[in-house]
Amino acid sequence: MRNLPQRLTVLAALFLSASLSDAAEPRPLIDVNQSEAAQRFSPGKQVAVKPADGGAGVVLHFDGGPEGWPGVSLKPDGGAWDFSKYGHIEATLTNVGNEPINLSLRVDNAGDWRDNPWNTESATLKPGETGTIKVVFGFGYNHRPNYPLNTAEITGVLFFTGKSDKARAVRIDSLIVGGEAGEIPPIAPEHRRIIPADGYMLGGSATFDVRKQVEAYVDATAAMEGSKLRITLPAERDKASVKIKPVEGKWALTQWLEVHVTLRNAGDAAIKPRVELETQGGKGEPIGDAAAIEPGASSTIVIPFQRPDIWNGERKSGNVVTSDKVLGVRLAADTANGDKADRVLVVDAIRAVMPPTPTMPDWLGKRPPVEGDWSLTFEENFDAPAIDESRWNIYTENYWDKLSHFSKDNVILGDGLVRLHMQQKIGYHNDNPKRYKTPYAVGFLDTYGKWTQRYGYFESRMKLPTAPGLWPAFWMMPDRGEQAGDQGARANTAKGGMEFDIMEHLTGWGPLRYNIAMHWDGYGKGHKSTGSDRIYVQPDADGFITAGLLWLPGQATFYANGKVVAEWKNDRVSNVQSYLMFDLVTGGWDNTWLDPSKLPDDFVIDYVRCWQRADLK
C-alpha cells in the first residue's frame, strides 16, 4: 500500500545522532531515591505518585477505573533532553501491588501523534516481581525497528498501563540512560533468519542436529545415518509425520524458487510420499501426486514457490509460500496399495534450488499480451541525455517514509536506462532549501498532470535494488484533471478511482518476490484493498524483471515476465484515468532494516510502454 505514511523505522537514522566514539557513561535520568523525585512526575487520571517507603524509589499507584491508558509522564526541565551520545533508556521496576501489571515505557519526540513519534517497550510483572524495561532508541515492541527518534530532542518519558477495575502499584527502582549511540538490540532466536549454504537444509554441506531440528508426530521416529535422515512411520499410524526445521528461527530461502527433497524408500512396501513446505503466514501445498516409489528406489520431489493456479481474489488462491519465513519441511507417506505397513524413508537431501533462467516471450515489450486493435500511446526508453520534463515530474511530496528526500541529482540517465539512486546524503526535500532535510537522497518519477490513460496495457522492465530496507514500486494513481481541484481530489481513490500496484517490492523479501495490489475508497476507515504479496518471478539473463497490467472495464490482469500471475474481475476495478509512478523509498510493512553500509543502490528502469485498444478510448 503506497499512499499511506509508513512507520517502519530503519536502523540507519540512529547513526546520525552521534558516532560510537562519543559514547557517554550511563547516568540516572532522574535519581528516584531523592525525596523530591516523585514531584517530577505528572500523573494522569487514576494515578498517584509517591515516594517509596524508606525513600528508595518512586511508587506509581494505579486506581481501578474507566481510563483506557492511565499513566504518568516525566518531562525535561527545559525543552528537550539531548541523548545523542546514548543508545537506550532502561527502567528497573518492582510490582508492589497485589495484582499483576503490564507496564509500558515510552520515549517521545515532538511531532504529529499520527506519526507515532515514540518508541515503546513493555513488561509484565507478578506481585513482588522485579524486572526491567529497556527502550533502545529506534526500536520498539520487542526490539523491532520502529520510529527513528531524534535522540538530541527527547521531549518526554511516559509510564502507562492498560484499563483495569483493580488497583495496581509499581515501584520505579531506577531510570537510567545509557548504551552507545547507534545501539542495536540483540535478535531474539525466534526472529533469526538462516540462509542455508548452497541451499542445503539437509545434506550437502549442511550441519544437522537431529535433536534440535526434528519434530516427530504420532509415534514417528527419526535418526541420522551418516549425513542422511532415516524416518520410520509405523504401520498403524496413518497420520505419522516428521518435520525438519532450522536449528533456530526460520530459514530464509529468498534466493531460490524451489525446494527439492531427495529420498529413498528403505521399507518393504511401495509408498507415495507427501511433502509440505511450512511457512509463516501459510503452508505450502502437500505434494500429493508424487509418483509411487518402489522399495529400494529413490525420487526427488519438487516444491515450487509459484503455484500453477493464479491469484484471483479468492482467499485461498495464488501462492502460499512465504520464502523469507520458512518454518520447516514436513514429510509423511502412504503405502501405494493402501495396506498397513511401516513406511521407511531415508532423506538424502533437502535443498533450495533456482530453476534455469527462463526464456522471455517474443511479444514482451513489443505489444500487449492479448489480441485487439492496439496502438502504442506512451513509450519511454530513457535514452535521451536528460529527463523529458514535459512528461515526467521529478518532485512530489514524500508520503511514504521519513528518511529520504527527492532530488534531481538522484535521477540518473545512462546506457538507455534510468536509475533512481538511493544514497546516504543529507539534503532538502525536492532540492528546496525551504523544505525539510533528511539523511538520504533518492530519485522519483511520475506523470501526474502530464500524461494519463484509462484502460489499456502498461508494462515496464526493471532491475530491483538489493540493499536491505528499500521499497521500490511501479504503480498508478487516478488523475481526474485540473477541474477536480487539488491533487488530493484529483487522485482520490474513491468514486471509481483506484491505486494499482503493478510491482511493489520489499528488499527484505529477496529479489524474486513482489506484491501486486489494488486500493480504493480512500486510505481512512473506508479503505479497501485486495491483492497478493507472494508473486514470485525469476529475473531474465540480465537480472531484469518485466511487470505488466492489463486494465479493462471490470478487470485487472497482472503479468510477470509475460505470464499471468493475478487477475481480479470485479465491477469496482477503476474507471478513472490514471498516471504512472516510479519511486524508491525506505521501510514498508514487512521489510528488514535499512543498512547504510549497503548503499548506494539503484532501482533501474529500462523502459515503460503503454498501449490503448481502439474500442476503449
C-alpha positions in Angstrom: 0.0 0.0 0.0 1.8 3.1 -1.3 -0.3 6.1 -0.4 -0.2 5.9 3.4 2.7 7.1 5.5 4.6 4.0 6.7 6.2 3.9 10.1 8.6 1.1 9.8 11.8 2.6 11.2 15.1 1.9 9.6 18.2 1.4 11.5 20.2 4.0 9.6 18.8 7.1 11.2 20.2 6.0 14.5 23.8 6.6 13.3 23.2 10.2 12.5 22.9 11.5 16.1 26.4 10.6 17.3 29.4 8.5 16.5 30.2 5.4 18.6 33.4 7.1 19.8 31.2 9.7 21.5 29.6 7.2 23.9 28.9 8.6 27.4 28.8 6.9 30.7 25.4 5.7 31.9 23.6 8.1 34.2 20.3 8.4 36.0 17.7 10.2 34.0 16.3 11.0 37.4 17.5 10.0 40.9 14.4 8.2 42.1 15.9 8.0 45.7 15.7 11.7 46.2 12.8 13.0 48.3 11.6 15.4 45.6 11.8 12.8 42.8 8.1 12.0 42.9 7.2 15.6 42.3 8.9 15.5 38.9 6.3 13.1 37.5 3.0 14.4 36.2 0.2 11.8 36.9 -2.9 11.3 34.7 -6.3 10.3 35.9 -6.5 7.3 38.3 -2.7 7.6 39.1 -0.9 8.9 42.2 2.9 9.2 42.6 4.5 8.9 46.0 8.0 8.3 47.4 8.5 4.7 48.3 8.6 3.7 52.0 12.2 4.4 53.2 12.8 6.7 50.3 14.2 4.1 47.9 12.3 4.7 44.7 9.1 6.2 43.5 5.8 4.3 43.6 3.1 4.7 40.9 -0.4 3.8 42.3 -3.0 3.0 39.6 -6.6 3.0 40.8 -9.1 0.8 39.1 -11.5 2.7 36.8 -12.6 3.6 33.3 -9.3 5.1 32.0 -8.1 3.3 29.0 -4.4 4.1 29.4 -3.6 5.5 32.9 -0.1 6.7 33.2 2.5 9.3 34.3 4.9 11.5 32.3 8.3 12.8 33.0 9.4 15.9 31.1 12.8 17.7 30.9 13.3 20.9 32.8 13.9 22.9 29.7 12.8 22.0 26.2 14.3 18.6 25.5 16.9 16.1 26.6 19.9 15.6 24.4 20.6 11.8 24.5 22.5 11.8 21.2 25.5 10.1 22.9 23.4 7.2 24.3 21.6 4.2 23.0 18.8 3.4 25.4 16.7 4.2 28.5 16.2 1.5 31.0 13.9 1.3 34.0 14.1 -1.2 36.8 10.7 -1.8 38.4 9.1 -3.8 41.2 5.4 -4.8 41.4 4.5 -3.7 44.9 0.8 -4.3 44.5 -1.5 -7.3 44.8 -2.3 -7.7 41.1 -0.2 -8.5 38.1 0.6 -5.4 35.9 1.6 -4.9 32.3 3.6 -1.7 32.3 4.9 0.2 29.3 7.8 2.7 29.0 7.5 5.2 26.1 10.2 7.6 25.0 8.9 10.6 22.9 9.9 13.1 20.3 7.7 16.1 19.5 5.6 15.7 16.3 2.3 14.7 14.9 0.8 12.0 17.1 -0.4 10.3 13.9 3.3 9.5 13.0 3.7 7.8 16.4 6.9 9.7 17.2 8.0 7.5 20.0 9.5 4.1 21.0 7.7 1.8 23.4 8.6 -1.4 25.3 6.6 -3.3 27.9 6.9 -5.9 30.7 4.5 -7.9 32.8 5.3 -8.2 36.5 3.7 -10.5 39.0 3.1 -9.2 42.6 6.6 -8.9 44.2 8.4 -9.5 41.0 11.3 -7.1 39.8 12.1 -6.7 36.2 13.4 -4.2 33.6 12.1 -2.4 30.6 14.7 -1.2 28.1 13.8 1.1 25.2 16.6 1.1 22.6 16.3 4.2 20.5 14.8 3.5 17.1 13.3 0.2 18.2 10.1 -0.8 19.9 7.5 -3.5 20.6 10.0 -6.4 21.4 13.0 -4.5 19.9 11.7 -4.4 16.4 12.7 -1.5 14.1 10.4 1.5 15.0 10.2 5.3 14.8 13.7 6.9 14.2 13.8 9.0 17.3 15.8 12.2 17.1 17.9 11.4 20.2 19.0 15.1 20.6 15.4 16.1 21.1 13.8 13.7 23.6 10.7 15.5 24.9 9.4 13.1 27.5 9.2 9.7 29.1 5.9 8.0 29.9 4.9 5.1 32.0 1.5 3.7 31.4 -0.7 0.6 31.8 -4.0 -0.7 30.5 -7.5 -0.4 31.7 -8.5 -2.4 34.8 -11.1 -2.3 37.6 -8.4 -3.4 40.1 -5.9 -1.3 41.9 -2.2 -1.9 40.9 1.1 -0.4 42.1 4.7 -0.5 40.8 7.9 1.0 42.2 10.5 2.6 39.9 13.8 1.5 41.4 15.9 3.2 38.8 15.6 5.1 35.5 18.9 5.1 33.6 20.0 6.5 30.2 23.0 4.5 28.8 24.5 2.5 26.0 26.2 3.7 22.8 24.7 5.8 20.1 23.5 3.5 17.4 22.9 0.6 19.7 21.3 -2.4 18.1 19.3 -4.8 20.4 20.1 -8.5 20.1 17.9 -10.5 17.8 15.7 -13.0 19.6 16.4 -16.6 18.5 12.8 -16.9 17.2 13.4 -13.9 14.9 16.6 -15.1 13.3 16.7 -15.8 9.6 19.1 -18.6 8.4 20.2 -18.7 4.8 21.3 -22.3 4.1 24.7 -22.6 2.4 24.2 -23.6 -1.2 20.5 -24.0 -0.3 21.1 -27.2 1.7 18.9 -27.6 4.7 19.9 -31.3 5.0 22.7 -33.0 3.2 25.4 -31.3 1.2 27.5 -29.0 3.4 24.7 -28.6 6.0 25.3 -29.3 9.7 22.3 -31.1 11.1 21.4 -31.6 14.7 18.6 -34.2 14.8 17.8 -33.4 18.5 17.0 -29.7 17.7 15.9 -29.9 14.0 13.4 -32.8 14.0 9.9 -32.9 15.4 8.2 -36.3 15.2 4.5 -36.8 15.3 2.1 -39.7 16.1 4.9 -42.2 17.0 7.1 -41.4 14.1 10.9 -41.8 14.7 13.9 -40.2 13.1 17.7 -40.9 13.3 20.8 -39.9 11.4 22.5 -42.4 9.1 25.7 -40.5 8.4 24.6 -37.3 6.6 21.1 -38.8 5.8 18.0 -38.9 7.9 16.1 -42.2 8.4 12.4 -41.8 9.1 10.1 -44.6 10.3 6.3 -44.1 10.1 4.7 -47.0 12.0 2.2 -49.2 10.1 -0.7 -48.4 12.5 -0.2 -44.7 12.5 -1.6 -43.3 9.2 -1.1 -39.7 10.4 2.5 -40.1 11.5 4.9 -37.5 10.1 8.2 -35.8 10.7 9.0 -32.1 10.5 12.5 -30.9 9.7 13.2 -27.4 10.8 16.0 -24.8 11.3 18.1 -25.1 14.4 16.6 -21.8 15.5 14.4 -19.1 13.9 13.4 -19.6 10.3 15.0 -20.4 7.0 15.3 -17.5 4.5 15.0 -19.1 1.1 14.9 -15.8 -0.7 17.5 -16.6 -3.3 15.6 -19.6 -4.7 12.3 -20.6 -6.2 12.0 -24.3 -5.4 12.8 -26.9 -2.7 13.9 -30.3 -3.8 13.6 -33.3 -1.4 15.6 -36.3 -2.4 14.6 -39.5 -0.6 14.8 -43.3 -0.8 12.2 -45.9 0.1 14.0 -48.1 2.6 10.9 -50.1 3.6 9.3 -53.3 2.2 6.2 -51.7 0.6 5.8 -49.2 -2.2 5.0 -45.7 -0.9 3.5 -42.4 -2.0 5.3 -39.6 -0.1 3.7 -36.4 0.9 5.9 -33.4 1.4 4.9 -29.9 2.6 6.8 -26.7 3.0 5.6 -24.9 6.1 6.0 -21.1 6.1 4.8 -18.3 8.3 1.6 -17.0 7.1 0.6 -20.0 5.1 1.6 -23.6 4.4 2.8 -24.9 1.1 0.5 -27.4 -0.5 1.3 -31.1 0.1 2.7 -32.7 -3.0 0.0 -35.4 -3.0 0.5 -36.5 -6.6 4.1 -37.7 -6.2 4.6 -41.0 -8.0 4.8 -44.2 -6.1 8.3 -45.2 -5.0 9.2 -48.9 -5.1 11.3 -50.5 -2.3 14.9 -49.5 -2.7 14.1 -46.8 -5.3 14.8 -43.1 -4.9 13.0 -40.0 -6.1 13.3 -36.2 -6.0 10.1 -34.3 -5.1 10.0 -30.6 -6.2 8.1 -28.0 -4.3 7.7 -24.8 -6.4 7.0 -21.5 -4.7 5.0 -20.4 -7.8 1.8 -22.4 -8.0 0.2 -23.1 -11.4 -3.1 -21.5 -10.4 -3.0 -17.7 -10.2 -4.4 -15.3 -7.6 -7.9 -14.4 -8.5 -9.3 -12.5 -5.5 -10.4 -15.6 -3.6 -8.9 -16.0 -0.2 -7.0 -19.3 -0.8 -6.0 -18.5 -4.4 -2.5 -17.9 -5.6 0.8 -18.6 -4.0 1.0 -19.6 -0.3 4.8 -19.9 0.3 6.5 -17.1 2.3 10.1 -17.7 1.2 11.7 -15.5 3.8 10.0 -17.2 6.7 10.2 -21.0 6.2 9.4 -22.9 9.4 10.2 -26.4 8.1 9.6 -29.3 5.7 7.1 -31.9 6.8 7.3 -35.4 5.4 4.7 -38.2 5.5 3.8 -41.2 3.3 1.1 -43.7 2.5 1.6 -47.2 1.2 0.9 -47.2 -2.5 -1.7 -50.0 -2.3 -3.3 -48.9 1.0 -2.1 -51.9 3.0 -0.8 -51.4 6.6 3.0 -51.4 6.6 5.8 -49.4 8.1 6.8 -46.6 5.8 10.6 -46.1 6.0 12.2 -43.2 4.2 15.9 -42.2 4.0 16.2 -38.5 3.2 19.4 -37.8 1.3 19.0 -34.1 0.9 16.6 -31.1 1.2 17.8 -28.3 -0.9 16.5 -24.9 -2.1 17.1 -24.6 -5.9 16.9 -22.0 -8.6 15.5 -23.2 -11.9 17.2 -22.5 -15.2 16.8 -18.9 -16.4 13.6 -18.7 -18.3 13.2 -17.6 -21.9 11.0 -14.5 -22.2 8.0 -14.5 -24.6 8.7 -13.0 -28.0 5.8 -10.4 -27.6 7.2 -9.0 -24.4 7.9 -5.3 -24.8 6.5 -5.2 -28.4 2.8 -5.5 -27.9 0.1 -6.3 -25.4 -0.5 -9.9 -24.4 -4.0 -10.2 -25.9 -5.3 -9.6 -29.4 -7.0 -6.4 -30.5 -6.7 -3.1 -32.3 -3.9 -1.7 -30.1 -1.8 1.4 -30.5 1.3 2.5 -28.6 0.3 5.6 -26.6 3.3 6.1 -24.4 6.9 5.0 -24.8 9.9 6.0 -22.6 13.2 4.2 -23.3 15.3 6.7 -21.2 17.8 7.1 -24.0 17.8 10.9 -24.1 20.6 13.0 -22.5 18.1 14.4 -19.9 14.7 13.6 -18.4 11.9 14.9 -20.6 10.1 17.1 -18.0 7.2 17.7 -20.4 6.1 14.1 -19.5 7.9 13.4 -16.2 7.9 15.1 -12.8 10.9 14.6 -10.6 9.5 16.2 -7.4 6.5 15.5 -5.3 5.6 15.1 -1.6 7.1 12.0 0.1 4.2 10.3 1.9 6.0 7.0 2.4 9.0 7.4 4.7 10.7 9.9 7.0 14.3 9.4 5.9 14.6 10.1 2.2 14.1 13.3 0.1 13.7 13.6 -3.6 16.5 15.2 -5.6 17.0 15.7 -9.4 20.6 14.6 -8.9 19.4 11.1 -8.0 17.5 10.6 -11.3 20.5 9.3 -13.3 20.3 8.6 -17.0 22.8 6.4 -18.9 23.2 3.4 -21.2 19.5 3.6 -22.1 18.4 3.2 -18.5 17.3 5.5 -15.7 18.4 4.9 -12.1 16.5 6.0 -9.1 19.6 6.3 -6.9 19.4 5.9 -3.1 22.4 7.2 -1.2 23.3 8.5 2.2 23.3 12.2 1.6 21.8 15.0 3.7 19.7 17.4 1.7 16.5 19.3 1.3 13.3 17.7 0.0 12.7 18.5 -3.7 16.0 20.4 -3.6 14.2 23.2 -1.9 16.1 25.0 0.9 12.7 26.0 2.4 11.7 22.3 2.9 12.9 19.8 5.5 16.2 17.9 5.5 16.6 14.2 5.6 19.7 11.9 5.6 19.0 10.0 2.4 18.6 11.3 -1.2 16.8 9.4 -3.9 15.2 9.9 -7.3 11.5 10.0 -8.2 9.4 9.9 -11.4 5.7 10.3 -12.2 3.5 11.6 -15.0 0.9 13.4 -12.7 -0.7 16.3 -14.6 1.3 15.4 -17.8 0.0 12.0 -19.0 -2.9 9.8 -18.1 -4.8 7.0 -19.6 -7.9 5.0 -18.8 -7.7 1.3 -19.6 -5.0 -0.4 -21.7 -1.8 -2.3 -21.2 1.0 -0.9 -19.1 4.4 -2.6 -18.9 7.9 -1.8 -17.5 11.2 -3.7 -17.4 13.1 -3.1 -14.2 16.0 -4.3 -12.1 15.4 -4.2 -8.4 17.7 -2.9 -5.7 19.1 -5.4 -3.1 20.2 -3.3 -0.1 18.1 -4.2 3.0 15.2 -1.9 3.9 14.4 -0.5 0.4 10.9 -0.3 -1.1 10.7 0.3 -4.9 7.5 0.3 -6.9 5.9 0.8 -10.3 2.3 1.9 -9.8 -0.6 4.1 -11.0 -2.9 6.5 -9.3 -6.1 8.3 -10.5 -5.9 11.8 -12.0 -9.2 13.4 -12.8 -7.7 16.6 -14.2 -7.4 20.2 -13.0 -11.1 20.7 -12.9 -11.3 18.2 -10.0 -9.3 20.5 -7.7 -6.1 19.9 -5.8 -4.0 16.7 -6.0 -5.9 15.1 -3.2 -9.2 15.4 -5.0 -7.7 14.5 -8.4 -6.0 11.4 -7.1 -8.9 10.3 -4.8 -9.3 6.5 -4.9 -13.0 6.8 -4.1 -15.7 7.4 -6.6 -14.5 4.9 -9.1 -10.7 5.6 -8.6 -8.2 3.0 -7.6 -4.5 2.6 -6.8 -2.8 0.0 -8.9 0.4 -1.5 -7.5 1.7 -3.2 -10.6 5.1 -4.1 -8.9 5.7 -3.3 -5.3 8.8 -4.8 -3.8 10.4 -5.0 -0.3 14.1 -5.9 -0.5 13.7 -8.0 2.7 11.8 -10.5 0.6 14.8 -11.1 -1.6 15.0 -10.4 -5.4 12.4 -13.0 -6.5 9.2 -11.8 -4.9 6.9 -8.8 -5.1 3.4 -7.5 -4.3 0.5 -6.6 -6.6 -2.4 -4.8 -5.1 -5.4 -2.6 -5.6 -6.6 0.0 -3.1 -9.8 2.0 -3.2 -12.2 4.2 -1.3 -9.5 6.3 0.3 -7.0 5.5 3.0 -9.1 6.0 6.1 -11.8 4.0 7.7 -13.4 3.2 4.4 -10.2 1.9 2.8 -10.5 -1.4 0.9 -7.8 -3.4 -0.8 -7.1 -6.8 -2.4 -4.0 -8.4 -4.0 -1.2 -10.8 -3.3 2.2 -10.2 -1.7 3.5 -13.5 -2.9 4.2 -13.0 -6.6 7.3 -15.0 -7.5 9.3 -14.1 -10.6 12.7 -15.2 -11.9 14.8 -12.4 -13.5 16.0 -12.7 -17.1 19.6 -13.3 -18.1 20.4 -9.6 -17.4 18.8 -9.5 -14.0 15.7 -7.6 -15.0 12.0 -8.4 -14.4 9.1 -7.2 -16.6 5.8 -6.4 -14.9 2.6 -5.5 -16.7 -1.0 -4.6 -16.1 -3.9 -5.3 -18.5 -6.6 -2.9 -17.3 -10.0 -3.4 -18.9 -13.5 -2.4 -17.7 -14.2 -4.6 -14.7 -10.9 -6.5 -15.0 -7.3 -6.1 -13.9 -4.8 -8.8 -15.0 -1.2 -8.7 -13.8 1.7 -10.1 -15.7 5.3 -11.1 -14.6 7.7 -11.8 -17.4 4.8 -12.2 -19.7 2.9 -14.7 -17.6 -0.4 -14.1 -15.9 0.2 -14.2 -12.1 -3.0 -12.5 -10.9 -6.4 -11.4 -12.1 -9.3 -9.7 -10.5 -12.7 -9.4 -12.2 -15.0 -7.0 -10.4 -17.2 -4.0 -11.2 -15.1 -2.0 -8.7 -12.0 -2.0 -10.9 -11.1 1.6 -11.6 -12.8 3.6 -14.4 -10.8 6.8 -13.8 -7.8 7.8 -16.0 -4.5 7.3 -14.1 -0.9 8.4 -14.2 2.4 6.4 -13.9 4.7 6.5 -11.0 8.1 5.0 -10.1 9.6 5.5 -6.6 12.2 4.1 -4.2 11.8 4.8 -0.5 12.8 3.1 2.7 10.7 0.9 5.0 7.4 -0.8 4.2 5.1 -3.0 6.1 7.2 -6.2 6.1 10.7 -5.2 5.4 14.2 -5.6 7.0 16.2 -2.7 8.5 17.9 -0.3 6.2 21.6 -1.0 6.2 23.5 2.2 5.2 26.7 0.2 4.7 25.0 -1.4 1.6 24.3 1.9 0.0 24.2 3.4 -2.6 21.8 1.2 -4.5 19.6 1.7 -7.5 16.1 1.0 -8.8 16.9 0.6 -12.5 14.2 1.1 -15.2 14.9 0.1 -18.8 11.6 1.2 -20.3 7.9 1.8 -19.7 5.4 1.3 -22.5 1.6 1.7 -22.7 -0.9 0.7 -25.3 -4.6 1.5 -25.8 -7.2 -0.5 -27.6 -9.3 1.3 -30.1 -12.7 0.4 -28.5 -11.6 1.6 -25.0 -10.7 5.1 -26.0 
